[in-house]
């Protein structure tokens, strides 16, 4: 069977219709070029070029062979380029898990930057709670998970992405009943919407610890798993709630959001996890060229 190098020689001569120009274009001398053409014709079993001392013309077989030869050459070059882009993390696929609150602001920004850097990478986005993401990482379903801090997993690499403040969500009609710069103490014995200890365990444990440290006992009226549901209940006047800053992009009419003074000032932590043995080049692009910029911003 003929070789790609032989096709490259034939296509150059067919396009130039001149051996000297084709040889110059390929950075080779004319004798090896002529030899490659003869080997190609021998492999195919037909004459492709008519040569005289002054002219070069395609035979009927050469004219028929040329379009397919050029197409095969393009496909080979594209395949090589694809392999190089995959190796550089500029092409391929990447599966990203995220919790709901990451999806409000941070995830769209990460996806935007990744697409600018590597537009040919195919993305799969899966909204899952942290526990489900860890299982998907172990099984190889996910390449990376945007998660809340969790217990160390031996085969997973986990790093802190950043942290953010808590905001108090109150009904607009009750604005005068709440301080402009609220602290946790203003929630003592007040109707409060708490995160579910099962579906939203991280936020449940975080707020429970904050309240214990501040010696605050809110009046918990409901346990809620999703932030958007929590905000809808706040709007209805059932109680108030604490949400991470990233969720402030959920605009609910009739609500006010006020930053809460806490110690530390940014108690909500964001992390990412991936398998240590995952060598997906697209993952390396995300880890090395996309996430560091967000980490610098979120750590300020």
Residue pairs with C-beta under 8 A, 6 or more apart in sequence:
1 43
2 39
2 40
2 43
2 44
4 72
4 73
4 76
5 36
6 36
6 37
6 39
6 40
6 43
7 40
7 69
7 72
7 73
8 26
8 73
9 22
9 26
9 33
9 36
9 37
9 40
10 36
10 37
10 40
10 48
10 49
10 65
10 66
10 69
11 66
11 69
11 70
11 73
12 22
12 25
12 26
12 33
13 19
13 22
13 33
13 37
13 49
13 56
14 48
14 49
14 58
14 62
14 66
14 69
15 22
16 22
16 25
17 55
17 56
17 57
17 58
18 56
19 30
19 33
19 34
19 51
19 56
20 30
22 33
23 29
23 30
23 33
26 33
37 48
37 49
40 48
41 47
41 48
41 49
44 61
44 65
46 59
46 61
46 65
47 59
47 61
47 62
48 58
48 59
48 61
48 62
48 65
49 56
49 57
49 58
49 59
49 62
50 56
50 57
50 58
50 59
58 66
82 91
85 91
85 92
85 120
86 92
86 281
86 282
87 281
88 281
88 285
89 118
89 121
89 280
89 281
89 282
89 283
89 284
89 285
89 286
89 289
90 117
90 118
90 120
90 121
90 285
91 118
91 120
91 121
91 282
92 120
92 121
92 122
92 280
92 281
92 282
93 121
93 122
93 123
93 124
93 282
94 114
94 121
94 122
94 123
94 124
94 143
94 144
94 280
94 282
94 283
94 286
95 123
95 124
95 125
95 126
95 141
95 142
95 143
95 144
96 107
96 110
96 111
96 123
96 124
96 125
96 126
96 142
96 143
96 144
96 145
96 146
96 286
97 126
97 127
97 128
97 132
97 133
97 136
97 137
97 142
97 144
97 145
97 146
97 147
98 107
98 125
98 126
98 127
98 128
98 133
98 145
98 146
99 127
99 128
99 129
99 130
99 133
99 146
99 147
99 148
100 127
100 226
100 227
100 228
101 227
101 244
101 246
101 247
102 146
102 246
102 270
103 127
104 246
104 247
104 249
104 250
105 246
105 249
106 146
106 246
106 270
106 294
107 125
107 146
109 294
110 146
110 286
110 290
110 291
110 294
111 123
111 125
113 290
113 293
114 121
114 123
114 285
114 286
114 290
115 121
115 123
117 285
117 289
117 290
118 282
118 285
121 282
121 285
126 133
126 136
126 141
126 142
128 136
128 145
129 199
129 200
130 145
130 147
130 148
130 150
130 201
130 202
131 150
131 201
133 142
133 145
133 146
133 147
133 273
134 145
134 147
134 150
134 153
134 156
134 273
136 142
136 145
137 144
137 145
137 156
137 273
137 274
137 275
138 153
138 155
138 156
138 275
140 275
143 274
143 278
143 280
143 282
143 283
144 272
144 273
144 274
144 283
144 286
144 287
145 272
145 273
145 274
146 161
146 270
146 271
146 272
147 158
147 271
147 272
147 273
148 202
148 203
148 269
148 270
148 271
149 158
149 160
149 202
149 269
149 271
150 158
150 271
150 273
152 158
153 273
155 275
155 276
155 277
156 273
156 274
156 275
156 276
157 273
157 274
157 275
157 276
158 271
158 272
158 273
159 271
159 272
159 273
160 269
160 270
160 271
160 295
161 270
161 271
161 272
161 291
161 294
161 295
161 298
162 269
162 270
162 294
162 295
162 297
162 298
162 299
163 264
163 266
163 267
163 268
163 269
163 270
163 298
163 299
164 244
164 245
164 246
164 266
164 268
164 270
164 298
165 244
165 245
165 259
165 260
165 262
165 265
165 266
165 267
165 268
166 242
166 243
166 244
166 245
166 259
166 260
166 262
166 267
166 268
167 242
167 243
167 244
167 245
167 247
167 248
167 257
167 258
167 259
167 260
168 178
168 182
168 186
168 187
168 240
168 241
168 242
168 257
168 258
168 259
168 260
169 230
169 231
169 234
169 240
169 241
169 242
169 243
169 255
169 256
169 257
170 177
170 178
170 234
170 240
170 255
170 256
170 258
171 234
171 235
171 237
171 240
171 254
171 255
171 256
172 254
172 255
172 256
173 237
173 254
174 237
175 256
178 186
178 240
178 258
179 186
179 258
180 258
181 258
181 259
181 261
182 258
182 260
182 261
183 214
183 260
183 261
183 262
184 210
184 211
184 214
184 216
184 260
184 261
184 262
185 214
185 216
187 211
187 216
187 218
187 240
187 242
188 216
188 217
188 218
189 217
189 218
189 219
190 218
190 219
190 239
190 240
191 218
191 219
191 221
191 238
191 239
191 240
192 218
192 219
192 220
192 221
192 239
192 240
192 241
193 220
193 221
193 222
193 224
193 230
193 233
193 234
193 238
193 239
193 240
193 241
194 204
194 207
194 218
194 220
194 222
194 223
194 224
195 201
195 203
195 204
195 207
195 223
195 224
195 225
195 230
196 204
196 223
196 224
196 225
197 204
197 205
197 223
198 225
199 225
199 226
200 224
200 225
200 226
203 244
203 268
204 223
206 267
206 268
207 242
210 216
210 262
210 267
211 217
211 218
213 263
219 239
221 238
221 239
222 233
222 238
222 239
224 230
224 233
224 241
227 243
227 244
227 247
227 250
228 250
230 241
230 243
231 241
231 243
231 247
231 250
231 252
231 255
232 252
233 239
233 241
234 240
234 241
234 252
234 255
235 252
235 253
235 254
235 255
242 260
243 257
244 268
245 259
245 268
248 257
270 298
272 291
274 283
274 287
